Structures are given as structure tokens and as C-alpha cells.
Amino acid sequence: MKLKVMKLRPVTAHVLLAVLIASSASAGDVSAPDAAGADSPVTIVALGDSITKGVRPGVKPEETFAAIVERELRTRGIAASVVNTGVGGERTEGALKRLEKDVIGRRPRIVTVMYGTNDSYVDRGKRNSRLTVEAYRQNLRAIVEELLRQGIEPVLMTEPRWARDAAPNGAGEHPNLRLERYMEACRDVARECRLPLVDHFTDWTAAENDGQNLRDWTTDGCHPNPRGHEEIAATLLPVVLEVLKRSCKRAIWTEPNAKPALPQIAVALEAGRPVTIVCFGDSVTGLYYHTGGRRAYTDMLKLALERLFPKADMKAVNAGISGHTTREALERIERDVLAHKPDVVSVMFGLNDMSRVPLDEYRDNLREIVRRCRSAGAEVVLCTPNSVIGTGRAGETLATYCAAVRRVSREEAVPLCDCFEAFEAVHLRDPLEWRLTMSDEIHPNMAGHKFIAEEIAWTITGKCVSLYNVEPPQPAIPRTWIMNWSLSFGAQEWDCVVVHPSVVAPRGADEKRDELVRRLVQSQDLSLIDRRATDDADGGEIFSKWLKRQWNRSHDDSGVEN
């Protein structure tokens, strides 16, 4: 099968302290990382109508696009299961009704969503579509928002267009006239929610304009035949690979059969028994400046574990203090850590130690931290610090201190979360992606903190979870609204909202720069006032609409009219 390469929309936005930015970067090639293992727990669900279901006279189950994508992933060493949940004749309201049972209950990594042909169709004797375009838009958005809330990566797809000689609908129109409006609504939802979009309608339109008879790709002018399913799969596959690469940096293809390092904690989380986790560390743990001021990896770890274990009853305590070494850690461990009676303590020190604490003392201090935590009845996860950009703390010194953490982990039989190696693996595979996890030379931004949380959660449970599409906290301005060029150095002291350059300069902007801005903002866990591609409103109107939405969200959350 010949695979087409398409230009990808970013899965979500990613780091920025300024209101406007004018930098650019080149996107890397879409390819899967090196594969390892054949039992990787990757589930992908294809959600849709009869076009997704595919099976009909002339189309066998193994010829549907879902089956083709599964085979193609497996040839790349990714042991994926693509579950086809297409239902003939279904519309978006039907998808919403069965979302929990047929989709979320399967715990998929990715869900492809393709609807519109039935929603837009006009039955014989009728003048209106089966569902209004606005109802379709609302249903589609509700589907993807629930998937995102569950930590699942949605991939939106437009439906393929009908063949040129398709029979008219009940209103005497060609079905594409209605379908095109619904597909534009689908594109709107993808833009608004920062989701990848696979635009089959546009691709099939272009093919038809180039002389392709769509009857040759369908069984009846509407439903794809095996050739049509190959076209759908060819366009979908690169997007799935990209989402898999981004959605879990540990990557499903490394450590496919991981066992939980703390199985008793995993059992407690699964059962809904109370679990307290204390994250003990230096500025990477405790300094909120680099992550937007409202959350850090401690908060994201709680969210990650709650996504993995919906019944979890847990408390996460941030015990990080900027500038501290293992010396200060031992001085305050009773007050800041053990006083919380933790079930688990994650320990991440080293970036300050390597310039102030001799290596032998660093190892001894780590052993003492482990001993005191265990004496208090807590499990321990030792973490190497993240890798850093070329500074005086980089290179051999950092590698040596990380090796010391690994040694203590082995000697004390303590689980190891090797954040340094995890960050370096990303660096090796995609330098730009790694750089976009860092706020400065040493400290990770929110994208990096999500990554750390994913790694610690994986170490504790043996399960991979994605926090990639976790949006900034809402409402964006709970107390005050101050647009500034910087963030508060400690926990949040004021609010910061970023305005995308397109709001004030809607035309002629640099597309690469614009998408980089969106990525940078997301990595700082900030909210972005943005312009949709089809929006010609002036900047004041865009801002007013955004502010109104914030007001409504604040009102809805509090239940009190301000």
C-alpha cells in the first residue's frame, strides 16, 4: 500500500512568557521511533458510522481502514489493537450515548472520530437534515471533550465526499451540499480543541478534481470499497504515528511489559483506598515559575494516577524548595515529608548537589533519606533529575550524579524513575521536542513536568498514561487579570494570559511561528486567546468573546453570580 504524507496540524499547543513572539521552527518527519517488543498495550478505537464499520457486500473485515491501520502499525513493531466500533446509520447523538460503554471502557490511547454523513442527510419527504449542523457541532465537541477528560487522544476525521453522480437527497440536492457544511463544523471543532484532523472530504474532493472517479473508490457512491479504505488508511496512518510519538514520551514501544514497581500502591489506588504521595525535591519540584504558576509535576502526578485509576482517593504534597540539596533535605524531612504520613515519597535532588555536595556525601544522604522514609512506613521512588541544556552543570558531572542515584537504587532495592534517561531519549529522537520541554537551561516547563509525572506514574504502576492534552486550569483568570511579560517566581501570585499574534495581525503571519506560539503557550500551562482560521472578527471582538466565556465558566464553577 502506498502511503500518502500529509501536513499535520499540531496535536495541541506547547511555552511562552511573552504576549507576542516571532520565532519559527521546522517540523520533524513523521515516523515511529525504534520498536521493541510485540506485546505493547496500545488500543486504538475507530468510532463512526457505516463508513467506519466498513463491512458490506464487496468489503471484508480485513479490508476496512481500521484493519489496514492495525496491520501497518504492527509492521512497524507497534503491537496495536485497532477496535472498529462503527455502527451503520449512526449519528453523533448515538455516539455520545454509547461513548462510555463502547469506547472509554476499552481504555484506548487514541480514538478516531468520523461522523457527518448521516447527521447531514435529508430523508425522502423531508426538507431538513436529520440533525442540525449546530447540534452536530455540539455533539462532536462533547465527544472529544469527554475523551480528553479521560486522558484519551481524539483524532477527528471528516467523512469522504459522495461521488459526483450520487442520487439526490430528500430535498432534491446533491448530498455533498449539506455534508460540506457539517465537515466545516468538524474542522472548527478540531481547531478549537487543538486536535489533529484527517480531512478525507478535502482529499477526496481534490482527487475528484484531478479526474478520479469516486465510484472507483466506493461500492455505491458513498461507502468506501477496499480501494477507498486504503485511501482512508493511508491518510490516517501518519497522524496516528505522530500522536503515538507525542502522547506518551516513554513510548509504547520501549518496556512493553512493565510491571509496577510498587504493586501494593497500584492495588490501593485501584481499590480506592486513601494514598498520600509526597514529592520531595529542589526547584524542579517546588518552583512554579517555570510551569505557569498554578501547577507542577506533583499536581500532574495526581492527575495521571487518577486517570489510570478512576476510583483513586489520593493526596499529593509538593515538598520541593528551590536551591535545596540533600543536606537541606535531611534537615527538613520530618517536617516537610514524614509529617504528612506518606504512603509514597518520590525523591529528586541533584542539580544543586553536584555543585555543592561531594559525590560520596550525596550518595550517603540519599541512603539516609530512603532509610528514614522506610522507617516511617513509606515506599520510596528515587528519581534522577532531568537532563539540562548546555550549562556548567551539564555533561559529565550531571551524568556522574545520576549514576549515583542508580547505584543507591540498586543497593537499597528502591524503585528508580530515571528521568534523566527519559529526557535524553526524547533529546536523541527529537531535539526540538526535547527543547520544548524546558523553560530555561535547567528547569522543565509544564510540558516537561507532565513528562516527569508520566514517568513517575509509569514507575509506580507499570502503566503508561498521557497528559499531553491536559488543558490549562479554567477559568484562566480566577482572581485578577494582569498581562505581564513574566510569571510569578513562587506559586501563583497573579494571572497571565497570552494573546496570539493572529488576534492583532490576522493576515500574512508566519504559519510556522504561529504554531510554535501555540506549542510554547501550552507548555507553560497558560491560556491562549487565539483566532480561528475562518474568523475575520477584529481583535476586540475576539477578546470580548473570550472574556465572556471566562465569565460564564467562573459563574458556572462557583455557582455564585458575581
C-alpha positions in Angstrom: 0.0 0.0 0.0 1.4 3.4 -0.9 1.1 5.8 1.9 0.4 9.5 1.4 2.2 12.0 3.5 0.0 14.9 4.7 0.8 18.1 6.5 -0.2 17.6 10.2 -1.9 20.0 12.4 -0.3 20.0 15.9 -2.0 17.7 18.3 -2.1 20.5 20.8 -0.4 23.8 21.6 3.0 23.7 23.6 5.9 27.7 26.1 5.9 31.4 26.4 6.2 34.3 28.8 5.5 37.0 26.3 2.3 38.2 24.8 3.6 38.1 21.2 6.5 36.0 19.9 8.2 35.9 16.5 10.2 32.7 16.2 9.9 29.7 14.0 10.9 26.1 13.8 10.7 23.2 11.3 8.5 20.2 12.0 10.3 16.9 12.0 9.4 13.9 9.8 6.5 11.8 10.8 8.0 8.4 11.8 7.8 5.9 14.5 10.6 5.5 17.0 12.5 2.3 17.1 10.3 -0.6 18.0 10.9 -3.1 20.7 8.6 -5.9 21.9 5.5 -7.4 20.4 3.0 -7.0 23.3 2.7 -3.3 23.7 -0.6 -2.4 25.2 -1.8 0.1 22.6 -5.5 0.2 21.9 -7.0 2.4 19.3 -10.7 2.7 18.8 -12.3 3.7 15.5 -15.6 5.4 16.3 -18.1 6.2 13.5 -21.0 5.2 11.3 -21.2 2.7 8.4 -18.2 4.2 6.7 -16.1 3.3 9.7 -17.8 -0.1 10.1 -16.9 -0.7 6.5 -18.1 -4.3 6.2 -20.7 -4.7 3.4 -21.0 -6.6 0.1 -17.6 -6.2 -1.5 -15.8 -5.3 1.7 -14.4 -7.9 4.1 -13.5 -7.1 7.7 -9.8 -7.3 7.0 -10.2 -4.7 4.2 -11.5 -1.9 6.3 -9.3 1.1 7.1 -9.2 0.1 10.8 -7.8 -3.3 10.0 -5.3 -1.8 7.5 -4.0 0.7 10.1 -3.6 -2.1 12.6 -1.5 -4.2 10.2 0.6 -1.2 9.2 1.3 -0.4 12.9 2.3 -4.0 13.5 4.7 -4.0 10.6 6.4 -1.1 12.4 6.8 -3.1 15.6 3.9 -1.5 17.4 1.6 -4.2 18.8 -1.6 -2.2 18.4 -5.1 -3.3 18.5 -7.4 -1.2 16.4 -11.0 -1.8 17.6 -13.7 -1.0 15.0 -16.8 0.3 16.7 -18.6 1.7 13.7 -22.4 1.4 13.6 -24.3 1.7 10.4 -26.8 4.6 10.3 -25.4 6.2 13.5 -25.3 9.9 14.1 -23.3 11.9 16.7 -26.0 11.7 19.4 -25.9 7.9 19.2 -22.1 8.0 19.6 -22.5 10.1 22.7 -24.9 7.6 24.2 -22.5 4.7 23.8 -19.3 6.5 24.4 -18.7 5.2 27.9 -19.6 1.5 27.2 -18.1 1.0 23.7 -15.1 3.4 23.8 -13.9 4.7 27.1 -14.4 1.4 28.8 -11.8 -0.1 26.5 -9.2 2.3 27.8 -7.8 3.3 24.4 -4.8 5.5 23.8 -6.4 7.0 20.6 -9.9 7.3 19.3 -10.6 8.3 15.7 -14.0 10.0 15.3 -15.7 10.3 12.0 -19.4 11.4 11.6 -21.5 13.6 9.4 -22.9 11.6 6.5 -26.0 10.5 8.5 -26.2 13.7 10.6 -26.4 15.9 7.4 -28.6 13.6 5.3 -32.2 14.6 4.3 -34.6 11.7 4.2 -37.2 11.2 1.5 -40.2 13.5 2.0 -38.2 15.8 4.4 -36.7 19.2 3.9 -34.2 19.3 6.8 -31.2 17.3 7.7 -31.6 14.6 10.3 -29.6 16.7 12.7 -28.9 20.4 12.6 -25.3 21.5 11.9 -25.2 23.2 15.3 -26.4 20.0 17.1 -23.8 18.1 15.2 -21.1 20.5 16.3 -22.2 20.4 19.9 -22.3 16.6 19.9 -18.9 16.3 18.3 -17.4 18.7 20.8 -19.0 16.9 23.7 -17.5 13.6 22.4 -13.9 15.0 22.1 -14.1 16.9 25.4 -15.1 13.7 27.3 -12.3 11.8 25.6 -9.8 14.5 26.6 -11.1 14.5 30.1 -10.4 10.8 30.3 -6.9 11.2 29.0 -7.7 9.8 25.6 -6.3 11.3 22.4 -9.0 12.1 19.9 -8.3 12.2 16.1 -11.1 13.9 14.2 -11.8 12.9 10.7 -14.1 14.4 8.1 -16.2 11.9 6.1 -15.2 11.2 2.4 -17.4 13.0 -0.1 -20.1 11.4 -2.1 -19.4 10.5 -5.8 -20.4 13.2 -8.3 -23.3 11.1 -9.7 -24.7 10.1 -6.3 -28.5 10.2 -6.0 -30.1 13.4 -4.6 -31.3 13.5 -1.0 -34.9 14.1 0.1 -34.6 17.8 -0.7 -33.5 17.1 -4.2 -30.0 18.2 -3.5 -26.7 16.5 -4.0 -25.7 15.1 -0.6 -22.4 16.9 -0.6 -24.1 20.3 -0.4 -25.2 19.5 3.1 -22.3 17.3 4.1 -19.8 20.1 3.3 -21.3 22.4 5.9 -21.0 19.7 8.5 -17.4 18.9 7.6 -16.6 22.6 8.1 -18.1 22.3 11.6 -15.9 19.3 12.2 -12.8 21.3 11.1 -13.9 24.1 13.5 -14.0 21.7 16.5 -10.6 20.4 15.6 -9.2 23.9 15.5 -10.9 25.0 18.7 -9.8 21.9 20.6 -6.3 21.8 19.1 -6.9 18.3 17.7 -5.3 16.5 14.8 -7.7 16.5 11.8 -7.6 14.0 8.9 -9.6 15.7 6.2 -10.8 12.9 3.9 -13.5 15.2 2.5 -10.9 17.6 1.2 -8.6 14.9 0.0 -11.4 13.1 -1.9 -12.5 16.4 -3.4 -9.0 17.1 -4.6 -8.8 13.6 -6.1 -12.1 14.1 -7.9 -11.0 17.4 -9.3 -7.9 15.7 -10.6 -10.0 13.3 -12.5 -10.5 10.5 -10.1 -14.0 8.8 -10.4 -15.1 8.3 -6.8 -17.2 5.4 -7.9 -14.0 3.5 -8.3 -13.3 4.1 -4.5 -16.8 3.2 -3.3 -19.3 0.4 -3.5 -22.3 2.7 -4.1 -21.0 6.3 -4.5 -20.9 6.7 -0.7 -19.4 3.7 1.2 -15.7 3.0 0.5 -14.7 -0.2 -1.2 -11.4 -1.8 -0.4 -9.6 0.8 -2.6 -11.3 3.6 -0.7 -10.4 2.1 2.6 -6.8 2.0 1.5 -7.0 5.7 0.8 -8.5 6.4 4.2 -5.9 4.3 6.0 -3.0 5.9 4.0 -4.0 9.4 5.2 -4.8 8.3 8.7 -1.7 6.3 9.5 0.9 9.2 9.6 -1.4 11.0 12.0 -1.7 8.0 14.3 2.1 7.5 14.4 2.6 11.2 15.3 0.0 11.1 18.1 1.6 7.9 19.5 5.0 9.5 19.4 3.8 12.6 21.2 1.2 11.2 23.5 3.5 9.2 25.7 7.2 10.0 25.6 8.1 6.8 27.3 6.7 5.4 24.1 4.7 2.3 23.9 7.5 0.6 22.1 10.0 0.6 24.9 9.3 -1.5 28.0 6.0 -3.0 26.7 5.6 -5.5 29.6 6.5 -3.2 32.5 5.5 -4.4 36.0 4.5 -1.9 38.7 7.5 -1.1 40.9 5.0 -0.6 43.8 2.3 -3.1 43.2 0.7 -2.6 46.6 0.2 1.1 45.9 -1.3 0.2 42.5 -3.7 -2.1 44.2 -4.7 0.6 46.8 -5.3 3.1 44.0 -7.4 0.6 42.1 -9.4 -0.2 45.1 -10.0 3.5 46.0 -8.1 3.3 49.3 -6.5 6.6 50.5 -3.0 7.1 49.2 -0.7 10.1 50.1 2.3 10.8 47.8 4.9 13.4 48.8 7.2 14.7 46.0 10.5 15.7 47.7 13.0 17.8 45.8 14.5 21.1 44.9 13.4 23.9 42.5 12.4 21.5 39.7 9.8 20.1 42.2 8.9 23.2 44.1 9.3 26.2 41.9 6.1 27.1 40.0 7.6 29.9 37.9 8.5 27.7 35.1 5.2 25.9 34.8 2.7 28.8 34.7 2.4 29.4 38.4 -0.6 27.1 39.2 0.6 23.5 38.9 3.8 21.5 38.8 4.6 17.8 38.4 3.2 16.9 41.8 -0.2 18.1 40.7 0.2 16.4 37.3 1.2 13.1 39.0 -2.1 13.2 41.0 -4.0 13.7 37.7 -2.0 11.0 36.0 -2.8 8.4 38.7 -6.4 9.4 38.8 -6.6 8.9 35.1 -5.1 5.4 35.4 -7.3 4.6 38.5 -10.7 6.4 38.3 -11.5 5.3 41.9 -8.3 6.6 43.3 -8.5 8.6 46.6 -5.2 10.3 46.8 -3.4 13.3 48.2 -0.3 14.7 46.6 2.0 17.0 48.5 4.7 19.2 47.0 7.8 19.2 49.3 10.2 20.9 46.9 12.2 24.0 47.8 14.3 26.0 45.4 18.1 25.8 45.9 18.0 22.8 48.2 20.4 19.9 48.2 20.2 16.6 50.0 21.8 18.3 53.0 18.8 20.6 53.5 16.5 17.7 52.6 17.7 15.8 55.6 17.2 18.8 57.9 13.6 19.2 56.9 12.4 15.7 56.1 10.5 15.2 59.3 8.6 18.5 59.0 8.0 18.6 55.2 7.7 14.9 54.3 7.1 12.4 57.1 4.7 14.7 59.0 2.2 14.0 56.1 2.4 10.3 56.8 3.0 9.4 53.2 2.5 6.1 51.5 5.0 7.0 48.8 7.8 9.5 48.7 9.4 10.5 45.3 12.9 11.9 45.8 14.5 14.1 43.2 17.7 16.0 44.1 21.0 16.5 42.3 21.0 19.7 40.2 22.2 21.7 43.3 24.1 18.9 45.0 26.6 18.4 42.1 27.9 21.9 42.6 27.8 21.9 46.5 27.8 18.4 47.9 30.6 15.9 47.2 29.5 12.7 45.4 30.1 10.3 48.3 28.1 12.6 50.7 25.3 12.8 48.1 25.1 9.0 47.9 25.1 8.8 51.7 22.4 11.4 52.0 20.2 9.6 49.5 20.6 6.4 51.5 19.6 8.2 54.7 16.5 9.7 53.1 15.5 6.2 52.0 16.1 4.8 55.4 14.0 7.5 57.2 11.1 7.2 54.8 11.1 3.4 55.1 11.3 3.6 58.9 8.2 5.8 58.8 6.4 3.2 56.7 6.6 4.9 53.3 7.6 3.4 50.0 10.3 5.4 48.1 10.9 6.1 44.4 14.3 7.6 43.6 14.3 9.9 40.6 17.3 11.1 38.6 17.0 14.8 37.7 16.0 15.8 34.2 18.7 16.4 31.6 19.7 20.1 31.1 20.7 22.4 28.3 24.5 23.0 27.9 25.5 24.8 31.1 28.2 24.4 33.7 26.1 21.8 35.4 25.7 19.6 32.3 28.0 16.9 30.9 30.0 14.5 32.9 29.1 16.0 36.4 25.4 15.5 35.9 25.9 12.0 34.4 28.0 11.1 37.4 25.4 12.2 40.0 22.7 10.4 38.1 24.8 7.3 38.1 25.0 7.7 41.9 21.2 7.7 42.1 21.0 4.5 40.1 23.6 2.9 42.4 21.7 3.7 45.5 18.5 2.4 43.9 20.2 -0.9 43.2 21.9 -1.2 46.6 18.8 -0.3 48.6 16.4 -2.1 46.3 14.4 1.1 45.7 12.4 1.7 42.5 14.1 4.1 40.1 12.4 6.6 37.9 15.2 7.6 35.5 14.0 11.0 34.4 17.5 11.9 33.0 17.5 8.9 30.6 13.8 9.6 29.7 14.6 13.2 28.8 17.7 12.2 26.9 15.8 9.6 24.9 13.5 12.3 23.7 16.5 14.5 23.0 18.1 11.8 20.9 14.9 11.1 18.9 13.6 14.7 18.5 15.8 17.6 19.7 13.1 20.2 19.1 10.6 18.2 21.1 13.1 17.9 24.0 13.9 21.6 23.9 10.1 22.4 24.1 10.0 20.6 27.5 12.4 23.2 29.0 11.7 26.6 30.4 15.4 27.6 30.8 18.7 25.7 30.8 17.8 23.7 33.9 14.1 23.8 34.7 11.4 22.0 32.8 8.3 23.9 31.7 4.8 22.4 32.1 5.4 20.1 29.1 8.4 18.8 31.0 6.5 18.5 34.3 3.8 16.5 32.5 6.6 14.2 31.2 8.1 13.8 34.7 4.6 12.9 36.1 4.0 10.4 33.3 7.4 8.8 34.2 6.8 8.6 37.9 3.3 7.2 37.3 4.7 4.6 34.9 7.3 3.6 37.5 4.8 3.2 40.3 2.1 1.4 38.3 3.8 -0.1 35.2 1.1 1.7 33.1 1.7 4.4 30.5 -0.6 7.5 30.7 -0.7 10.6 28.5 -1.1 14.1 30.0 -0.3 15.7 26.6 -3.8 17.1 26.0 -4.4 18.3 29.6 -5.6 21.9 29.1 -4.6 24.8 31.4 -6.8 25.3 34.5 -10.1 27.1 33.9 -11.2 29.8 34.4 -8.0 31.3 33.2 -8.2 34.4 35.5 -9.8 33.3 38.8 -8.7 36.3 40.8 -7.2 39.1 38.7 -6.3 39.7 35.1 -2.8 41.1 34.6 -1.0 40.7 31.2 2.7 40.7 32.0 5.9 39.7 30.4 6.8 37.3 33.2 5.3 34.9 35.7 5.4 34.9 39.5 8.5 33.3 40.9 6.8 31.2 43.5 3.3 29.7 43.5 0.8 31.8 41.6 0.6 35.5 42.7 -1.1 36.9 39.6 -2.6 35.7 36.4 -1.0 35.6 32.9 -2.9 35.1 29.7 -1.2 35.1 26.3 -2.7 36.7 23.2 -1.8 35.0 19.9 -0.3 37.4 17.3 -3.1 36.5 14.9 -5.6 38.3 17.1 -4.0 41.7 16.3 -2.4 40.8 13.0 -4.8 38.3 11.3 -3.3 38.0 7.9 0.1 37.4 6.4 1.5 35.8 9.6 4.2 33.2 9.5 2.4 29.8 9.9 5.4 28.0 11.5 5.8 30.8 14.0 2.1 30.8 14.8 2.0 27.1 15.5 5.2 27.4 17.6 3.5 30.0 19.7 0.6 27.7 20.4 3.0 24.9 21.5 5.0 27.2 23.7 2.0 28.6 25.5 0.7 25.1 26.3 4.0 24.1 27.8 3.7 26.9 30.3 0.2 25.8 31.3 -1.2 29.1 30.2 -4.4 30.0 28.4 -4.3 31.4 24.9 -6.6 33.9 23.3 -6.4 32.8 19.7 -8.1 33.4 16.3 -9.7 30.6 14.4 -8.6 30.3 10.8 -12.0 31.2 9.5 -12.6 34.1 11.9 -12.5 37.6 10.4 -13.6 39.5 13.5 -11.4 42.3 14.9 -9.2 41.7 17.9 -11.5 43.5 20.3 -14.4 41.2 19.4 -12.3 38.1 19.8 -11.1 39.3 23.2 -14.7 40.2 24.3 -16.0 36.7 23.3 -13.1 35.1 25.2 -13.8 37.2 28.3 -17.5 36.3 28.2 -16.6 32.6 28.1 -14.4 33.0 31.1 -17.1 34.8 33.0 -19.6 32.1 32.2 -17.1 29.4 33.3 -16.3 31.2 36.5 -20.1 31.7 37.2 -20.8 28.0 36.5 -17.9 26.8 38.6 -18.7 28.9 41.6 -22.5 28.8 41.5 -22.5 32.4 42.7 -23.3 35.4 40.5 -20.5 38.0 40.8 
